[in-house]
């Protein structure tokens, strides 16, 4: 009788332990999937950041600024005699 109770108790503990292992494995897979998703999103953001930096560099180039000033704003370079230099 004591042996039967002990066997039942050990079986219950074994079952609970097995369920805990299954849950733990399932939960770790969920976390791994989430990590992979976050890494893909990070890679996407890094690509977007690089493209934005490239666009910024392109827009900030001197010749691009001058081209936009000439074409869109119809600005022209003043004559050399009209330029005033200020010393710091």
Rosetta blueprint (number, residue, H / E / L):
1 X L
2 X H
3 X H
4 X H
5 X H
6 X H
7 X H
8 X H
9 X H
10 X H
11 X H
12 X H
13 X H
14 X H
15 X H
16 X H
17 X H
18 X H
19 X H
20 X H
21 X H
22 X H
23 X H
24 X H
25 X H
26 X H
27 X H
28 X H
29 X H
30 X H
31 X H
32 X H
33 X H
34 X H
35 X H
36 X H
37 X H
38 X H
39 X H
40 X H
41 X H
42 X H
43 X H
44 X H
45 X H
46 X H
47 X H
48 X H
49 X H
50 X H
51 X H
52 X H
53 X H
54 X H
55 X H
56 X H
57 X H
58 X H
59 X H
60 X H
61 X L
62 X H
63 X H
64 X H
65 X H
66 X H
67 X H
68 X H
69 X H
70 X H
71 X H
72 X L
73 X L
74 X L
75 X L
76 X L
77 X L
78 X L
79 X L
80 X H
81 X H
82 X H
83 X L
84 X L
85 X L
86 X L
87 X L
88 X L
